[in-house]
Amino acid sequence: MMTDLQGTVLDSLRDVGLGPQRIDRAAGGETLFGTGGLLNSIELVQFVAALSERTGVDAFDFMENFQGGTGVFSTVETILDFLEGRRVQAMAS
């Protein structure tokens, strides 16, 4: 079952031009960025901008947690974990 956040992440990937096959691979847990990742560096920048716009999370907040292949952009799941953590922080403050 797809969550609203997962739909937001996948829609942001569509915004940068990923086709259905790469979207399915991303949803299946394939690495997004880093060695063998689905996104090249230009697509990553576009994705960060699209995701920032859709979620309201500042792009710099994403980039502070960037570590190619191991950070917030490793997989859709790591992005979801990051966004959920941000949501919990916002609710606590």
C-alpha positions as CSV (number, residue, x, y, z in Angstrom):
1,M,0.0,0.0,0.0
2,M,1.4,3.4,-1.0
3,T,1.5,6.2,1.6
4,D,0.9,9.8,0.8
5,L,4.6,10.5,1.4
6,Q,5.6,7.7,-0.9
7,G,3.3,9.1,-3.6
8,T,4.9,12.5,-3.2
9,V,8.4,11.1,-3.6
10,L,7.4,9.1,-6.7
11,D,5.6,12.1,-8.2
12,S,8.7,14.1,-7.6
13,L,10.7,11.5,-9.5
14,R,8.2,11.7,-12.3
15,D,8.7,15.5,-12.3
16,V,12.3,15.0,-13.3
17,G,11.4,12.7,-16.2
18,L,11.8,9.2,-14.8
19,G,9.7,6.8,-16.8
20,P,7.5,4.0,-15.5
21,Q,10.3,1.4,-15.4
22,R,12.7,3.6,-13.4
23,I,9.8,4.6,-11.1
24,D,9.0,0.9,-10.5
25,R,12.6,0.2,-9.8
26,A,12.8,3.1,-7.3
27,A,9.6,2.0,-5.6
28,G,11.1,-1.5,-5.4
29,G,14.1,-0.2,-3.3
30,E,16.8,0.3,-6.0
31,T,19.5,2.8,-5.2
32,L,18.5,6.3,-6.3
33,F,21.9,8.1,-6.3
34,G,25.4,6.9,-6.0
35,T,27.2,4.0,-7.8
36,G,24.7,2.4,-10.1
37,G,21.9,4.7,-9.0
38,L,18.8,5.6,-11.0
39,L,19.5,9.3,-11.0
40,N,22.4,11.2,-12.5
41,S,23.7,14.4,-10.8
42,I,21.5,16.7,-12.9
43,E,18.4,14.6,-12.2
44,L,19.3,14.6,-8.5
45,V,19.3,18.4,-8.3
46,Q,16.0,18.6,-10.1
47,F,14.6,15.9,-7.8
48,V,15.7,17.8,-4.7
49,A,14.0,20.9,-6.1
50,A,10.8,19.1,-6.9
51,L,10.7,17.3,-3.6
52,S,11.4,20.5,-1.7
53,E,8.5,22.2,-3.5
54,R,6.1,19.3,-2.9
55,T,7.0,18.8,0.8
56,G,7.8,22.3,2.0
57,V,11.2,20.9,3.3
58,D,14.0,23.3,2.4
59,A,16.3,21.9,-0.2
60,F,19.3,22.8,2.0
61,D,17.9,20.5,4.7
62,F,18.0,17.6,2.2
63,M,21.5,18.5,1.2
64,E,22.8,18.7,4.8
65,N,21.9,15.0,5.0
66,F,23.4,14.1,1.6
67,Q,26.0,11.4,1.3
68,G,26.1,9.8,-2.1
69,G,24.7,6.2,-2.0
70,T,24.5,6.1,1.8
71,G,22.5,9.2,2.9
72,V,19.0,10.5,2.6
73,F,18.9,9.9,-1.2
74,S,20.0,6.2,-1.0
75,T,16.5,4.8,-1.7
76,V,12.9,5.9,-1.6
77,E,12.7,4.3,1.9
78,T,15.6,6.5,3.3
79,I,13.8,9.6,1.9
80,L,10.6,8.5,3.5
81,D,12.4,7.9,6.8
82,F,13.9,11.4,6.6
83,L,10.6,13.1,5.8
84,E,8.8,11.2,8.5
85,G,11.5,12.3,11.0
86,R,11.0,15.9,9.9
87,R,7.2,15.6,10.3
88,V,7.7,14.2,13.9
89,Q,10.1,17.1,14.7
90,A,7.7,19.6,13.4
91,M,4.8,18.2,15.4
92,A,7.0,18.2,18.6
93,S,7.9,21.8,18.3
